[in-house]
Amino acid sequence: METQYFIGIDISKESLNWAVCSSNKIILEHVSGNDIKSITKTVISLQRQLNFKLGSAVFCMEHTGIYHTRLLKYLLSRKAAIWLESGSQIKYSMGDVRGKNDIIDAQRIARYAYKNRDEIKLYVPPRAIIDQLDNLLDIRDRLVKVRQICLTALNEQKSCEANKTLTKDTKKYSAHTLKGVETDLQTLEKQIKELIDSDPQLKSLFDNITSIPGVGTVTAAKCIVITDEFKKFENAKQLACHAGVVPFENSSGSSLHSKPKVSKKAHKGIKATLSNCVMSAMRYNTHFKAYYERKLKEGKNKFTVFNAMKNKLVRLIFL
């Protein structure tokens, strides 16, 4: 069925702003709560007012962490066409725009969907086990941040030679927290590994990735989740661009010329994970270590070389 209505939805924790675009015109707007009852009522109301079937509409929204969970759940239950797009992609496609609020954002999302209707990317939900793995990795990231906060407080007091009583109190309670966090991290990482081992498809991908020296459990698991078992990307270059490790030229004629730089529009999580992974690979992978030392001797900038190594790592992971 031909798509006639492009419904942009701006999502926040408590509310949803809806804008319906048809023939590049906003023909209807609505505000609802971000709960199943309100979402159900809104979709039914839109259908009645415009007299359309769900097959003739596409619902476009930005990635918003967990805030779009209820909306996705409902639309998937109705087998609606869903377009889940990154906020930066929508923002940069609009060029130089002024003003921002939830109503305007919903309109822009709807117009983005209409404008790019020939390049629509319908959302296909990952397998349930991937969602579970993603959640475990999120919990682990939070625990790692808690551990770092405690360690920073301890190290700062030690380096500043602070009052011994204050240092003692900090050490006492931070040490207790650190012990609990370390225990939870060990249990969590064990659960992540057991979850992967329980699924033959996941285990096969995991074993291939971790066969690369320097690539550990967390990096492999994150690569699997972010790429949705490598279904989101057709090749290594696409994944490298997503991770922000591919330098792009910025030049025009003779008036504008700068060194190739990586884009700031990158997945920060996978980029940081790759950085840690390269550091590990330099210790355990003789090829990586030799490459790094050779390029430095050639006079290459160490950050450029480090980025090239992340790019090489992505290509190895994607094989």
C-alpha positions as CSV (number, residue, x, y, z in Angstrom):
1,M,0.0,0.0,0.0
2,E,1.3,3.4,-1.0
3,T,2.4,5.6,2.0
4,Q,0.1,8.6,2.2
5,Y,0.8,9.9,5.7
6,F,4.1,10.6,7.4
7,I,3.7,10.8,11.1
8,G,6.5,12.5,13.0
9,I,6.6,11.9,16.8
10,D,8.8,13.8,19.2
11,I,9.3,11.7,22.3
12,S,10.0,12.8,25.9
13,K,9.7,11.0,29.2
14,E,6.1,12.0,30.0
15,S,4.6,13.1,26.6
16,L,4.6,12.6,22.9
17,N,4.1,15.3,20.2
18,W,2.5,14.0,17.0
19,A,2.6,15.8,13.6
20,V,1.0,14.3,10.4
21,C,2.5,15.3,7.1
22,S,0.8,14.7,3.7
23,S,2.0,16.1,0.4
24,N,4.6,18.1,2.4
25,K,2.0,19.8,4.5
26,I,1.4,19.4,8.2
27,I,-2.3,18.6,8.3
28,L,-2.8,17.5,11.9
29,E,-1.0,17.9,15.3
30,H,-1.6,16.3,18.6
31,V,-0.1,15.9,22.1
32,S,-0.5,12.8,24.2
33,G,0.9,11.1,27.3
34,N,3.7,8.6,26.9
35,D,1.7,5.6,28.1
36,I,0.0,2.7,26.3
37,K,-3.5,4.0,27.0
38,S,-2.8,7.4,25.6
39,I,-0.8,6.0,22.6
40,T,-3.6,3.7,21.7
41,K,-6.2,6.4,22.0
42,T,-4.1,8.8,19.9
43,V,-3.5,6.3,17.0
44,I,-7.2,5.3,16.8
45,S,-8.1,9.0,16.9
46,L,-5.8,9.9,14.0
47,Q,-7.2,7.0,12.0
48,R,-10.7,8.2,12.5
49,Q,-10.0,11.8,11.8
50,L,-8.1,11.1,8.6
51,N,-9.8,7.9,7.6
52,F,-6.8,5.8,6.8
53,K,-5.5,2.3,7.5
54,L,-2.1,1.8,9.2
55,G,-0.7,0.3,6.0
56,S,-0.8,3.8,4.4
57,A,1.2,5.5,7.1
58,V,4.7,5.5,8.4
59,F,5.6,6.5,12.0
60,C,9.0,8.3,12.2
61,M,10.8,9.0,15.5
62,E,14.3,9.5,16.9
63,H,16.3,7.1,19.0
64,T,15.6,8.2,22.6
65,G,17.0,5.4,24.8
66,I,14.1,3.8,26.7
67,Y,11.5,6.6,26.3
68,H,10.3,5.2,23.0
69,T,9.8,1.7,24.4
70,R,6.0,1.9,25.0
71,L,5.4,3.5,21.6
72,L,7.5,0.9,19.7
73,K,5.7,-1.9,21.6
74,Y,2.3,-0.7,20.6
75,L,3.1,0.1,17.0
76,L,4.8,-3.3,16.6
77,S,1.7,-5.0,18.0
78,R,-0.3,-3.2,15.3
79,K,2.2,-4.2,12.6
80,A,2.7,-0.5,11.7
81,A,5.5,0.8,9.5
82,I,8.1,2.3,11.9
83,W,11.1,4.5,10.9
84,L,13.6,4.9,13.8
85,E,16.2,7.5,12.8
86,S,19.1,9.1,14.7
87,G,18.5,12.6,15.9
88,S,21.7,13.9,14.3
89,Q,20.6,12.6,10.9
90,I,17.3,14.5,11.1
91,K,19.0,17.6,12.5
92,Y,21.7,17.9,9.8
93,S,19.3,17.1,7.0
94,M,17.3,20.2,7.8
95,G,20.2,22.6,7.2
96,D,20.3,25.9,9.1
97,V,17.1,26.0,11.2
98,R,16.1,28.3,14.0
99,G,13.9,27.7,17.0
100,K,13.2,24.5,18.8
101,N,10.4,23.0,20.9
102,D,8.6,19.7,21.0
103,I,5.9,20.8,18.5
104,I,8.4,22.1,16.0
105,D,10.5,19.0,16.4
106,A,7.5,16.7,15.6
107,Q,6.9,18.7,12.5
108,R,10.5,18.5,11.4
109,I,10.5,14.7,11.9
110,A,7.3,14.4,9.8
111,R,8.7,16.5,7.0
112,Y,12.0,14.6,7.2
113,A,10.2,11.4,6.6
114,Y,8.2,12.8,3.7
115,K,11.3,14.4,2.1
116,N,13.3,11.2,2.4
117,R,10.4,8.8,1.6
118,D,12.3,7.2,-1.2
119,E,15.0,6.2,1.2
120,I,12.8,4.9,4.0
121,K,14.4,2.5,6.5
122,L,11.8,0.4,8.2
123,Y,12.6,-0.6,11.7
124,V,13.1,-4.4,12.2
125,P,13.2,-5.2,16.0
126,P,16.2,-7.2,17.2
127,R,15.8,-10.7,18.6
128,A,14.7,-10.7,22.3
129,I,18.1,-12.1,23.3
130,I,19.8,-9.1,21.8
131,D,17.7,-6.7,23.8
132,Q,18.6,-8.7,26.9
133,L,22.3,-8.6,26.1
134,D,22.0,-4.8,25.5
135,N,20.4,-4.3,28.9
136,L,23.1,-6.2,30.6
137,L,25.8,-4.2,28.9
138,D,24.0,-0.9,29.9
139,I,24.0,-2.1,33.6
140,R,27.7,-2.9,33.3
141,D,28.5,0.5,31.9
142,R,26.8,2.2,34.9
143,L,28.7,0.0,37.4
144,V,32.0,0.9,35.7
145,K,31.1,4.6,36.1
146,V,30.4,4.1,39.8
147,R,33.7,2.3,40.2
148,Q,35.6,5.1,38.5
149,I,33.9,7.7,40.7
150,C,35.0,5.9,43.9
151,L,38.6,5.4,42.6
152,T,38.8,9.1,41.5
153,A,37.9,10.2,45.0
154,L,40.4,8.0,46.6
155,N,43.2,8.9,44.3
156,E,42.6,12.7,44.6
157,Q,42.8,12.5,48.4
158,K,46.0,10.5,48.3
159,S,47.6,12.8,45.8
160,C,46.7,15.9,47.8
161,E,47.8,14.5,51.1
162,A,44.5,15.5,52.7
163,N,43.5,15.2,56.3
164,K,44.2,11.6,57.5
165,T,40.8,11.3,59.1
166,L,39.0,12.4,55.9
167,T,41.1,10.1,53.9
168,K,40.3,7.2,56.2
169,D,36.6,7.8,56.0
170,T,36.7,8.0,52.2
171,K,38.8,4.9,51.9
172,K,36.5,3.0,54.3
173,Y,33.2,3.6,52.5
174,S,34.6,3.8,49.0
175,A,36.4,0.4,49.6
176,H,33.1,-1.1,50.7
177,T,31.3,0.2,47.6
178,L,34.2,-0.8,45.3
179,K,34.1,-4.4,46.7
180,G,30.4,-4.6,46.0
181,V,30.7,-3.1,42.5
182,E,33.6,-5.5,41.6
183,T,31.5,-8.5,42.8
184,D,28.5,-7.3,40.7
185,L,30.7,-6.8,37.6
186,Q,32.2,-10.3,37.8
187,T,28.7,-11.8,38.2
188,L,27.4,-9.6,35.4
189,E,30.2,-10.5,32.9
190,K,29.6,-14.2,33.7
191,Q,25.9,-13.8,32.9
192,I,26.8,-12.0,29.6
193,K,29.0,-14.9,28.6
194,E,26.4,-17.5,29.6
195,L,23.8,-15.7,27.6
196,I,26.0,-15.6,24.5
197,D,26.9,-19.3,24.9
198,S,23.2,-20.2,25.2
199,D,22.5,-19.1,21.6
200,P,24.4,-20.8,18.7
201,Q,24.2,-17.8,16.4
202,L,25.5,-15.4,19.0
203,K,28.2,-17.8,20.1
204,S,29.5,-18.2,16.5
205,L,29.7,-14.4,16.1
206,F,31.3,-14.0,19.5
207,D,33.9,-16.7,18.9
208,N,34.9,-15.1,15.6
209,I,35.3,-11.7,17.0
210,T,37.2,-12.7,20.2
211,S,39.6,-14.8,18.1
212,I,41.3,-11.4,17.3
213,P,44.0,-10.7,19.9
214,G,43.0,-7.9,22.2
215,V,39.3,-8.2,21.6
216,G,37.5,-9.2,24.8
217,T,34.1,-10.2,25.9
218,V,32.7,-6.7,26.4
219,T,33.9,-5.4,23.0
220,A,32.6,-8.4,21.2
221,A,29.2,-8.2,22.9
222,K,28.9,-4.5,22.2
223,C,29.7,-5.0,18.5
224,I,27.1,-7.7,18.2
225,V,24.4,-5.4,19.9
226,I,25.3,-2.2,18.1
227,T,25.3,-3.9,14.7
228,D,22.3,-6.1,15.5
229,E,24.3,-9.2,14.7
230,F,25.9,-7.3,11.8
231,K,22.6,-6.9,10.0
232,K,22.6,-3.0,10.2
233,F,25.8,-2.6,8.1
234,E,26.7,-4.0,4.7
235,N,30.4,-3.7,5.1
236,A,33.2,-2.7,7.4
237,K,33.4,0.9,6.1
238,Q,29.8,1.6,7.1
239,L,30.5,0.3,10.6
240,A,33.8,2.3,10.8
241,C,31.9,5.5,9.8
242,H,29.3,4.7,12.5
243,A,32.1,4.3,15.0
244,G,33.7,7.6,13.9
245,V,37.0,6.2,12.9
246,V,37.0,7.2,9.2
247,P,38.6,10.6,8.3
248,F,36.8,12.7,5.8
249,E,38.3,15.4,3.6
250,N,37.0,19.0,4.0
251,S,38.1,21.0,0.9
252,S,36.7,23.2,-1.8
253,G,38.8,24.7,-4.6
254,S,41.8,26.7,-3.3
255,S,40.0,28.6,-0.5
256,L,39.1,25.8,1.8
257,H,41.4,23.0,2.6
258,S,42.0,21.1,5.9
259,K,43.4,17.8,6.9
260,P,41.0,14.9,6.8
261,K,39.2,14.6,10.1
262,V,36.9,12.0,11.7
263,S,33.3,13.0,12.1
264,K,31.9,14.0,15.5
265,K,28.7,12.3,14.6
266,A,29.8,8.9,15.9
267,H,28.6,6.2,18.3
268,K,30.5,7.3,21.4
269,G,30.1,3.9,23.1
270,I,31.7,1.8,20.4
271,K,34.4,4.4,19.7
272,A,35.5,4.3,23.4
273,T,35.4,0.5,23.4
274,L,37.5,0.4,20.2
275,S,40.1,2.7,21.9
276,N,40.4,0.4,24.9
277,C,40.6,-2.5,22.6
278,V,43.4,-1.1,20.5
279,M,45.4,-0.4,23.7
280,S,44.9,-4.0,24.6
281,A,45.8,-5.2,21.1
282,M,49.1,-3.2,21.3
283,R,50.1,-5.4,24.3
284,Y,49.0,-8.8,22.9
285,N,49.1,-8.4,19.1
286,T,52.6,-8.1,17.7
287,H,51.3,-6.9,14.3
288,F,49.5,-4.0,15.9
289,K,52.4,-3.0,18.0
290,A,54.9,-3.2,15.1
291,Y,52.5,-1.1,12.9
292,Y,52.2,1.6,15.6
293,E,55.9,1.9,16.1
294,R,56.6,1.8,12.3
295,K,54.2,4.7,11.6
296,L,55.6,6.8,14.5
297,K,59.1,6.4,13.0
298,E,57.7,7.6,9.7
299,G,56.7,10.8,11.4
300,K,53.0,10.2,11.6
301,N,50.9,11.8,14.3
302,K,50.2,9.3,17.1
303,F,46.5,10.2,17.2
304,T,46.2,9.6,13.4
305,V,48.0,6.2,13.8
306,F,45.8,5.3,16.7
307,N,42.7,6.1,14.7
308,A,44.0,4.0,11.7
309,M,44.5,1.1,14.1
310,K,40.8,1.4,15.2
311,N,39.8,1.3,11.6
312,K,42.0,-1.8,11.0
313,L,40.3,-3.4,14.0
314,V,36.8,-2.7,12.7
315,R,37.8,-4.4,9.4
316,L,39.1,-7.5,11.3
317,I,35.9,-7.6,13.4
318,F,33.7,-7.4,10.4
319,L,35.3,-10.4,8.6
